[in-house]
């Protein structure tokens, strides 16, 4: 009878607890869970930053449009054509020519018409590993034919 009792308890130390294999398996499951949680938290932070970053970009574009509206019409194109502008809190994508996230494009009206311009503002920034872009286009017009220090008329489309 003693032999039968010994065969049933063989392999157990008799102290209870977990085996080395069970402990390693539990550690592995815990590590995988921690990595998944960290990845989810990083993703949610990027998603939460997106609306804030877009609001900051649009606010910077509004400021630049206000500066353009305060600029005499004849000076709009020479001052702002292909200019860049900084946007606090946003960084330009790698390889950006001037290192600034904001850029201004000024295009003359059709057939070289210089009585109005199309002004396009674009902000490109890094959101994690992704490049995000916001763009706004407005017309700047010299409807009165002024050539002096008269602020241009700025409209949005």
KOLTIMAR-157962 format. One record per atom (N, C-alpha, C): x negated, y negated, z negated; residue in three letters. Coordinates in steps of 0.2 Angstrom, whole numbers, padded with zeros to 4 digits, always signed. Each point is the difference from the previous one (the first is absolute). Layout:
XYZala ...
This chain:
-0004+0006+0000unk +0004-0006+0000unk -0004-0006+0000unk -0006+0000-0003unk -0004-0005+0000unk -0003-0002+0007unk -0001+0004+0004unk -0002-0001+0007unk +0005-0004+0004unk +0006+0002-0001unk +0006-0004+0003unk +0000-0007-0002unk -0001-0001-0006unk +0001-0007-0003unk -0006-0004+0003unk -0006+0003+0000unk -0006-0004+0003unk +0001-0001+0007unk +0003+0004+0004unk +0001-0001+0007unk +0004-0006+0002unk +0005-0001-0005unk +0005-0005+0001unk -0003-0007-0001unk -0004-0001-0005unk -0003-0006-0002unk -0007-0002+0003unk -0002+0005+0004unk -0007-0001+0003unk +0000-0006+0005unk -0005-0005+0000unk +0000-0006+0004unk +0002-0006-0004unk +0003+0001-0006unk +0002-0006-0004unk -0005+0000-0006unk -0002-0006-0002unk -0004-0001-0006unk +0004+0000-0006unk +0006+0000+0000unk +0004+0000-0006unk +0001-0007-0003unk -0003-0005+0002unk +0000-0007-0003unk +0006-0004+0003unk +0002+0002+0006unk +0006-0004+0003unk -0004-0005+0005unk +0004-0005+0003unk -0003-0005+0004unk +0000+0001+0007unk -0003-0004+0004unk +0000+0001+0007unk -0007+0003+0002unk +0001+0003+0006unk -0006+0003+0003unk -0004-0006+0004unk -0006+0002+0002unk -0004-0005+0004unk +0003-0002+0006unk +0003+0005+0004unk +0003-0001+0006unk +0007-0004-0001unk +0004+0001-0005unk +0005-0004-0001unk -0002-0007-0001unk -0005-0001-0004unk -0002-0007-0002unk -0003-0004+0007unk -0004+0004+0004unk -0002-0003+0006unk +0006-0002+0005unk +0005+0005+0000unk +0006-0002+0004unk +0003-0006-0002unk +0001+0000-0006unk +0004-0006-0003unk -0004-0007+0001unk -0007+0001-0001unk -0004-0006+0002unk +0001-0002+0007unk +0000+0005+0005unk +0001-0002+0007unk +0006-0003+0001unk +0006+0003-0002unk +0006-0003+0001unk +0000-0007-0003unk -0002-0002-0006unk -0001-0006-0003unk -0004-0005+0005unk -0005+0002+0002unk -0004-0004+0005unk +0003-0002+0006unk +0004+0005+0003unk +0003-0001+0006unk +0006-0005-0001unk +0003+0000-0006unk +0006-0004-0002unk -0003-0007-0001unk -0006-0001-0003unk -0003-0006-0001unk -0001-0004+0006unk -0003+0004+0005unk -0002-0003+0007unk +0006-0002+0003unk +0006+0004+0000unk +0006-0002+0004unk +0003-0006-0004unk +0000-0001-0006unk +0002-0006-0004unk -0004-0006+0002unk -0006+0001+0000unk -0004-0006+0002unk +0001-0003+0007unk +0001+0005+0005unk +0001-0002+0006unk +0007-0003+0001unk +0005+0002-0004unk +0007-0003+0001unk -0001-0007-0003unk -0003-0001-0006unk -0001-0006-0003unk -0003-0005+0005unk -0005+0002+0003unk -0004-0005+0005unk +0005-0001+0006unk +0003+0004+0002unk +0005-0001+0006unk +0006-0005-0002unk +0002+0001-0006unk +0005-0004-0003unk -0002-0008-0001unk -0007+0000-0002unk -0002-0007-0001unk -0001-0003+0007unk -0002+0003+0005unk -0001-0003+0007unk +0007-0002+0002unk +0005+0004-0001unk +0007-0001+0002unk +0003-0006-0004unk -0002-0001-0006unk +0002-0006-0004unk -0003-0006+0002unk -0007+0001+0002unk -0003-0006+0002unk +0002-0003+0007unk +0003+0004+0004unk +0002-0002+0007unk +0004-0006+0000unk +0006+0000-0003unk +0004-0006+0000unk -0003-0006-0003unk -0004+0001-0005unk -0004-0006-0003unk -0005-0003+0005unk -0004+0005+0003unk -0004-0003+0005unk +0003-0003+0006unk +0006+0002+0002unk +0003-0003+0006unk +0003-0007-0002unk +0002+0000-0007unk +0003-0007-0002unk -0006-0005+0000unk -0006+0002-0003unk -0006-0004+0000unk -0002-0002+0007unk +0000+0005+0005unk -0002-0002+0007unk +0005-0005+0003unk +0007+0001-0001unk +0005-0005+0003unk -0001-0007-0004unk -0001+0000-0006unk -0001-0006-0003unk -0006-0004+0003unk -0006+0004+0001unk -0006-0004+0003unk +0002-0002+0007unk +0004+0004+0004unk +0002-0003+0007unk +0004-0006-0001unk +0005+0000-0005unk +0004-0006-0001unk -0004-0006-0001unk -0006+0001-0004unk -0004-0006-0002unk -0004-0002+0007unk -0002+0005+0004unk -0003-0002+0006unk +0004-0004+0005unk +0007+0003+0000unk +0005-0004+0004unk +0001-0007-0002unk +0000-0001-0007unk +0001-0007-0003unk -0006-0004+0002unk -0006+0003+0000unk -0006-0004+0002unk +0001-0002+0008unk +0002+0004+0004unk +0001-0001+0007unk +0005-0005+0001unk +0005+0000-0004unk +0006-0005+0001unk -0003-0007-0002unk -0005+0000-0005unk -0002-0007-0002unk -0006-0002+0004unk -0002+0004+0005unk -0005-0002+0005unk +0003-0004+0006unk -0004-0006+0002unk +0003-0003+0006unk +0000+0005+0006unk +0005-0001+0004unk +0000+0005+0006unk -0006+0001+0004unk -0003-0005+0002unk -0006+0001+0004unk -0006+0003-0003unk +0000+0001-0007unk -0005+0003-0003unk +0002+0008-0002unk +0006+0002+0001unk +0002+0006-0002unk -0004+0006+0004unk -0001+0000+0006unk -0003+0005+0004unk -0008+0000-0002unk -0003-0006+0001unk -0007+0000-0002unk -0002+0002-0007unk +0005-0002-0005unk -0002+0002-0007unk +0002+0007-0001unk +0005+0003+0002unk +0002+0007-0002unk -0001+0005+0005unk -0002-0001+0006unk +0000+0005+0005unk -0006+0005-0002unk +0002+0007-0001unk -0005+0005-0002unk -0003-0001-0006unk +0004-0004-0005unk -0003-0001-0007unk +0002+0006-0004unk -0004+0001-0005unk +0002+0005-0005unk +0002-0003-0007unk +0003+0003-0004unk +0002-0003-0007unk +0000+0006-0005unk -0002-0002-0006unk +0000+0004-0005unk +0006+0001-0003unk +0001+0006-0003unk +0007+0002-0004unk -0003+0003-0007unk +0002-0004-0005unk -0003+0002-0007unk +0003+0007-0001unk -0004+0004-0002unk +0002+0007-0003unk +0000+0005+0006unk -0001-0002+0006unk +0000+0005+0006unk -0007+0000+0003unk -0002+0006+0002unk -0007+0001+0003unk +0001+0002+0008unk -0003-0003+0004unk +0000+0001+0007unk -0002+0008+0001unk +0002+0003+0006unk -0002+0006+0001unk -0008+0000+0002unk -0003+0006-0001unk -0007+0000+0003unk -0001-0001+0007unk -0005-0004+0002unk -0001-0002+0007unk +0003-0006+0002unk +0004-0003-0004unk +0004-0007+0001unk -0006-0005+0002unk +0001-0003+0006unk -0005-0005+0002unk -0002-0005-0005unk +0005-0004-0003unk -0002-0005-0005unk +0000+0002-0007unk +0003+0006-0001unk +0000+0003-0007unk +0006-0003-0004unk +0005-0004+0003unk +0006-0003-0003unk +0006+0004+0003unk +0004+0002-0005unk +0006+0003+0002unk +0005-0003+0005unk +0000-0007-0001unk +0005-0004+0004unk -0003-0002+0007unk +0004-0001+0005unk -0003-0002+0006unk +0006-0004+0004unk -0002-0006+0004unk +0004-0004+0003unk -0001+0000+0007unk +0005+0001+0004unk +0000+0000+0008unk +0004-0006+0002unk -0002-0004+0004unk +0004-0006+0003unk +0000+0001+0007unk +0006+0001+0003unk +0000+0001+0007unk +0004-0006+0003unk -0002-0003+0006unk +0003-0005+0003unk +0007+0002+0003unk +0004-0005+0001unk +0007+0002+0003unk -0001+0003+0007unk +0005+0002+0004unk +0000+0003+0006unk -0003-0005+0005unk -0004+0002+0005unk -0003-0003+0005unk -0005-0006-0002unk -0003+0001-0006unk -0005-0005-0003unk +0004-0006-0003unk +0006+0001-0001unk +0004-0006-0004unk -0003-0001-0006unk -0002-0006-0002unk -0003-0002-0006unk +0005-0004-0005unk +0006+0000+0002unk +0005-0003-0005unk +0002+0005-0005unk -0001+0006+0000unk +0001+0004-0005unk -0005+0006+0000unk -0001+0003-0006unk -0004+0006-0001unk +0004+0005-0003unk -0002+0007+0001unk +0002+0005-0004unk -0005+0002-0005unk +0001-0001-0006unk -0005+0002-0005unk +0002+0007-0003unk -0005+0004+0000unk +0001+0007-0003unk -0005+0000-0006unk +0003+0002-0006unk -0004+0001-0006unk +0000+0008-0001unk -0005+0003-0001unk +0000+0007-0002unk -0005+0001-0006unk +0002+0004-0005unk -0004+0002-0005unk -0001+0007+0000unk -0006+0003+0000unk -0002+0007+0000unk -0004+0001-0007unk +0002+0005-0003unk -0003+0002-0007unk +0000+0007-0001unk -0005+0002-0004unk +0000+0007-0002unk +0004+0001-0006unk +0004+0006+0000unk +0004+0002-0005unk -0002+0008-0001unk -0004+0001-0004unk -0003+0006-0001unk -0004+0002+0006unk +0001+0005+0004unk -0004+0002+0006unk +0004-0003+0006unk +0006-0003-0001unk +0004-0002+0006unk -0001-0008+0001unk +0000-0001+0006unk +0000-0008+0002unk +0008-0002+0001unk +0001-0005-0004unk +0007-0003+0001unk +0000-0006+0004unk +0006-0002+0003unk +0000-0006+0004unk +0007-0003-0001unk -0001-0007+0000unk +0006-0004+0000unk -0001-0006+0005unk +0005-0001+0004unk -0001-0005+0005unk +0006-0005+0000unk -0001-0006+0001unk +0005-0005+0001unk -0001-0005+0006unk +0005-0001+0004unk -0001-0005+0006unk +0004-0006-0001unk -0002-0006+0002unk +0004-0006+0000unk -0002-0004+0006unk +0004-0004+0002unk -0001-0005+0005unk -0002-0007-0003unk -0005-0003+0003unk -0002-0006-0003unk +0001-0005+0006unk +0004-0005+0000unk +0002-0004+0005unk -0001-0007-0001unk -0002-0004+0006unk -0001-0007+0000unk +0006-0003+0004unk +0006+0001-0003unk +0006-0001+0004unk +0001-0008+0001unk -0003-0004-0004unk +0000-0007+0001unk -0005-0003+0005unk -0005+0004+0002unk -0005-0002+0004unk -0005-0004-0003unk +0000+0000-0007unk -0005-0004-0003unk -0007+0003+0001unk -0005-0005+0000unk -0007+0003+0001unk -0004-0002-0006unk +0003-0004-0005unk -0004-0002-0006unk +0001+0004-0006unk +0000-0003-0006unk +0000+0004-0006unk +0007+0002-0002unk +0004+0004+0004unk +0007+0001-0002unk +0000+0008-0001unk +0003+0002-0006unk +0000+0007-0001unk +0004+0004+0005unk -0002+0006+0002unk +0004+0003+0005unk +0006+0003-0003unk +0005+0002+0005unk +0006+0003-0002unk -0002+0007+0000unk +0002+0004-0006unk -0002+0007+0000unk +0007+0004-0001unk +0001+0005+0004unk +0006+0004+0000unk -0002+0007+0000unk +0004+0004-0002unk -0001+0007+0000unk +0004+0004+0005unk -0003+0005+0002unk +0005+0005+0004unk -0002+0007-0002unk 
